[in-house]
């Protein structure tokens, strides 16, 4: 187990390095000079020229990438904080620290101050959605599998297919039209700001509902298929013929083997919930990392784009690592 963990950590580091290099190359090769993109369209020519010289942008690409990694790891001071550039950028953590993604030219503050707050909001939204999705998906899938071929099974299958086919923006508009515009029961936006009428916890209901409707239906279909296959195996039939109660058969014998495939799907959805729910965050004005990445891309804030992309890659590799550990716990044969 220890060798496996060390090997996967090494693979994660290599993946992050490869992803960071690709992101760096794409940003460097996009139209316009890097200095102009960092400072924005309203910076003076003198400021652009000073930054060009300060960043040594005429150096080879690999040398600039190594220098950028040095800033990220805290080995090299961020040149944007140089008072001679008169940009007004100042980081209270100092010029060098690990995880220094630079400064956001759109928000005029360190990327770390913006990124971790938005990531925390996305983690909270994902946690609430997962807390709703997993019990509902397991219940729907297991009920449908136990009653395979019945009216209940067909109803769950049709409901899951319909809900999984409705995109996020459509379900969001439908829920807003009914619960906000018509009934006035919920707020139409979720900025996580306390107001007189809508407390913060109420603002989570609609975003969580939109995500839960889509993902629950999608995961439930995989749970049903996995349980149908496992319930048809000889050892399950033997357990039933021995007179074991249905509860013991389902949770004591079938559950672990049937959860291997749905476990993969759930982890993929968790990764998507953390960094890929841009539509939901935009529809409800939710301050998450997906919306942050979209705003940075539209504005051309390259420091935020690089930071958010690396965080998304790290979350993807982390979920894969958790998935491998989960497989070992569900099926001991995989440990060999």
Secondary structure, 3 states (H helix, E strand, C coil): CHHHHHHHHHHHHHHHHHHHHHHHHHHHHCCCCHHHHHHCCCCCHHHHHHHHHHCCCCCCHHHHHHHHHHHHHCCCCCHHHCHHHCCCCCCCCCCCCCCCCCEECCCCEEHHHHHHHHHHHHHHHHHHHHHHHHHHHHHHHHHHHHCCCCHHHHHHHHHHHHHHHCCHHHHHHHHHHHHHHHCCCCCCCCCCCCCCCCCHHHHHHHHHHHHHHHHHHHHHHHHHHHHHHHHCCHHHHHHHHCCCCHHHHHHHHHHHHHHHHHHHHHHHHHHHHHHCCHHHHHHCCCCCHHHHHHHHHHHCCHHHHHHHHHHHHHHHHHHHHHHHHHHHHHCHHHHC
